[in-house]
Amino acid sequence: MKPLRNLLPLACLATCLGVPQMTTVTLAQEAASVPPPKPSPIRVVGGAAVVPAKHADQAEAVDLANSPYSTPELDRILKPDSNKEKKPFMQIRILQGLQSQTAKGSTHALKAQRRLLGRMNEYFKSLDPVYWSDHRNIRAAVLLLLSGGHPSVGHHLLSLGLPVEADMTMMQGALDYIEGRKEDAYANLTSFEPLDLEPSLGGQIALVQAVLYLPHDLKNALVAIDKARLLMPGSLIEEAALRRGVSIAAALNQPDLFQTYALQYIRHYRSSIYNEDFRRRFGLAMRHFSDNRSEETFDYLDGAITEFDMDTRREFYLLLAYSSLVEGNLDLTQKAARSALPLSMDNTPDRSRARLYLAGSILKADRLDIALKHLWAVKRDLLTQRDQALAEQVSETLNNIRHWPQSGPDSRSFISHKALVKPENEDWDEGTISEAHLELEASDQLLTFADKPMQGGAR
């Protein structure tokens, strides 16, 4: 018998890594570029699309009107009275604090961060050059660039001819990165060891290195992801690292590592502004594991999927079942479809999809009755065009098994198990049926004659 994979000539699902091959901004920059949640999607320049979580406004957040993030307070920060407050490395900490709030779902902090970034750009360019003799301030400017700052800040500082060569290399690398010169950024930034830098800068550099290693050096990208998490726990850096880690683990086909990253993200950053981007990456990962035939694969994936709400769980199970069926991974298909079935309601497209995928995963002659039961329960009119084509292929496969070694010309037809409808014209007759009626009448006459007593009382 032909493998199911050869009998399902559907278009292959997208097998992209789930991580952008090149991005000119980090997640910190995304936070600066993304406006508050709106009905329409939000595009981030040069990076992956990030749509704020649907319920981000309901997350715990600071009141912008009565908080340290109000406009008067930002004015005080950027027009400080003391020399200590004027130092850029002191101000960058305020920005990082706002970023951590966005990782917890605060849209108010996101608004304040965008306002703060714009003012810091102008403030850094207006500072007396004497401030840049302190390497801490130069590194603060690097962080500003990698957190959504304007490239003009970097160009201004490079034009000053500052003598700190190592820091200027980092500054040039940051500028190359945000302006899209990936090869130059790779040469300048991957030469630094994040663990040798102060944690705030090291975590940001490690996250950038992870993006620069993609898509060709997945192992080093994974190492960089873990360094970013180690250096900046509980921050937007860790939140971004976990999201990218999910995609990298899927690209490496490591379901155990995928589960680890996913569970940490869900349990710590469920309310993040960027939760929708995480869900998108999680969904793409399902397709990467569709051809993994390890018996433990589903257990790892299921451990992460069960952390979501019921509707999301059903969506991910169905996605996994479909992609696995197309890949011919029947064991994974069956487990995923069985998990989706009780999460769907009768007479819904999802219930029909779950039964269709389950029928396609049962290709054994001794279980044919179970497969047909699921197939007959599918309501084809509820299926999409893609799933209708799949239903025809599943029907052909099951009919070929049922009629082996010969299959009729209608083996591809999708036969639904329904009650017969009363024909419009009841005055129809076929030759075979007429003959049957004649035979039945003859039999009745013989039986009737046999029951009558014979003449003379004998029987």
Secondary structure, 3 states (H helix, E strand, C coil): CCCHHHHCCCCCCCCCCCCCCCCCCCHHHHHHHCCCCCCCCCCCCCCCCCCCCCCHHHCCCCCHHHCCCCHHHHHHHHCCCCHHHHCHHHHHHHHHHHHHHHHCCCHHHHHHHHHHHHHHHHHHHHCCHHHHHCHHHHHHHHHHHHCCCCHHHHHHHHHCCCCCHHHHHHHHHHHHHHCCCHHHHHHHHCCCCHHHCCHHHHHHHHHHHHHHHCCCCHHHHHHHHHHHHHHCCCCHHHHHHHHHHHHHHHHCCCHHHHHHHHHHHHHHHCCCCCHHHHHHHHHHHHHHHHHCCCCCHHHHHHHHHCCCCHHHHHHHHHHHHHHHHHCCCHHHHHHHHHHHHHHCCCCCHHHHHHHHHHHHHCCCHHHHHHHHHHHHCCCHHHCCHHHHHHHHHHHHHHHHHHCCCCCCCCCCCCCCCCCCCCCCCCCCCCHHHHHHHHHHHHHHHHHHHHHCCCHHHCC
